[in-house]
Amino acid sequence: MSIGEIVAVLRRRWYVMVPLTVISLLAGAHLYRSVPVAYQSESSVALLDSTAVAELAPAFGNPIANAGGSLVVTADVLIRTLSGTDAARDLQGIGVTDPYTVGFAANTSGPMLTLTVTGTDRAKVLEETNKLTAFAGETLNALQAAAKVKPAYMVQTAPVVLPQTPVPQMKSRYQQVLGVVILGTTTAFTLSFLTDSLLAALRRRRAASAAPARRGRRKPWGRQLDATALLSCYLALAFFIPSNLTLPGMGGVGTPANVFALLCLFWYLAAWITGRILPAPGTRLPRVVMCLLAFSVLGSYLANAMRGSSHKEVLAADRGLIGLLVWVSLVVLVSAGIQDRERLDVLLRRAVVMGTVVAAVGFYDFFTATNIADSISIPGLKSGVAQITTLDRGSFTRPRSTTAQPLEFGGMLAILLPFAVQQAFDPVRRHLRAWRRWGPVVLMGGALPLTVSRTSIIGALIVVLVMVLRWKPERRWAAIGLLMGSVACFKVIIPGLIGTITALFASFLTNSDSSTQARTVKYSAIVPYLDERPLFGRGFGTFLPELFFFTDNQYMLTLAEMGLVGLLALLVLLFTGIHQGGAIRRLARTESDRELGQAFFASALVSLVIAATFDALSFPMFAGVFFLTIAAGGSYLGFIRRTAPEPATVEFPCSSASQPPADRIRVPAP
């Protein structure tokens, strides 16, 4: 469906689009005028050890010197007590009636608490913050008195930041107004195309409207768009605009690529409603699995709404729904929007080429000890990640190219590397020069060790084991020799890199690495949150590091945010990708298709394993490439199944296995 056709439908059904849009604008204006401005005040409190403990060395009587990590458990008990219903009832009795939150202070590992009150009366909010701060100290003393702790050994509270002057929260107000306007406009857009489709069916004008226009009168905006072209634009925005640059007010999901993906979803809905696009047969599996994930995300969203969460968690849950829509858009566009296998091949080749450019930028970052993304500034976008700096490990700079973190950089390249290898061996591309076929493999594979990350090395090893072991002996031994030569080249060109990577895995196996210990020690801290809400969790996207802690494990993060149902849906999605790769290889009739199936198998297996090493779906570029490859595997599986030979029967004992697949027949141009 072209842009001109979309404009024509909206112009024909103006009586649907215009009134609903005007109503949404009026509703937004009314909401802006009627909803009062919310004010927020904060204070910070530190827990100090008792005077009896403070007299011991090495503090020598300084109580602040004993505000150590041993009081973190005490702070957690105090936070849970103040967040309970009994404390809320007591606070209402002393005049604290506005919503309040209590949590660990951001960017700290000690017993520091942040108390926040939000309300519409500025003077009242400041008074309630003072009362809440005093109540926190009284509650801590009451807890210790109930445990019969001697006064000399009682932990004390000390205000670090006094209650601040309430600040107006205009951002939430604008978000509410914008949400009403977007909802009304989207409804008007959908109903316009639905009305046009119904009237076209009643008047039997579908055949006339589907007639091709004359080439001579076609305007630039009247050219036909397809899903491959739109997805190529999405990949260009995702790869070449740093993923930390987002639209203001949308957080990490507000990247230009994600916004474009949402617009593409509207394009598909318009084309599907008017009957111009029908999902290809046999491509339903990725969409069904995506429905399971969407069900778990919606369940966690309702669980977050029912538990009385803080304002930050509510906004985070809303951003999680936006991220879900982006993923749904990618899966639908790839699996249902692409009708031709050749166009799907074009999409995968473009993804590999763009990934190669990102890898080349990573080489520049590594050898210049800089980050090119830090120098990119786009008007209207701001960094959604605070204080992104160049990361070092050992004596090496860890590149991140246009991604938000070296882990995302390595993970994204690891799931694209199998397709680069498959395309290098593809007979259809054999006429190209060697540097065009093998350049992506060299750049992607060479950039993985530069991240000095266990995640990247594990991903590369999985690709090698899955791809190389299925090759014929002559190709397999040649690949092993090239790999050994590549390791030797890295050892000579970049002295110390191989040793640093080896030391990383050695410290991991001996459990002496501080990075690994910092991750694994937090796994047990997830259990209390899982016990509270085991089925649907606390809400997708609400386990924020500034409110809780970093997990660095997608499975543990999913347990906390979406519970057991969400973890099951995620595992089903990952194993679906593995199943699709194996099915493509099993049903393939050519060696090229078998290697393509093995590439999908390797990519899905890499995603399954490295998801345990970092919070993968929190990074927009990695998540986008992951869902795109999952959907592409389902689409390829549908194409392969339609060209698979029919099973032999009594009437037709000879199958058509000797015929080449229809999508691989090359018809010479006249």
Helices and strands as residue ranges (DSSP letters): H 3-12, H 14-34, E 39-48, H 51-54, G 63-66, G 69-71, H 72-82, H 85-93, E 100-104, E 112-119, H 122-146, G 151-153, E 156-161, E 167-168, H 170-203, H 206-209, G 215-217, G 220-222, H 227-240, E 245-246, G 251-253, H 256-273, H 285-306, H 311-332, I 333-337, H 341-368, G 372-375, E 382-383, E 391-393, E 396-398, H 406-425, G 427-429, H 434-450, H 454-468, H 473-493, H 497-509, H 514-520, H 523-532, H 554-587, H 591-610, G 616-618, H 620-643, G 662-664
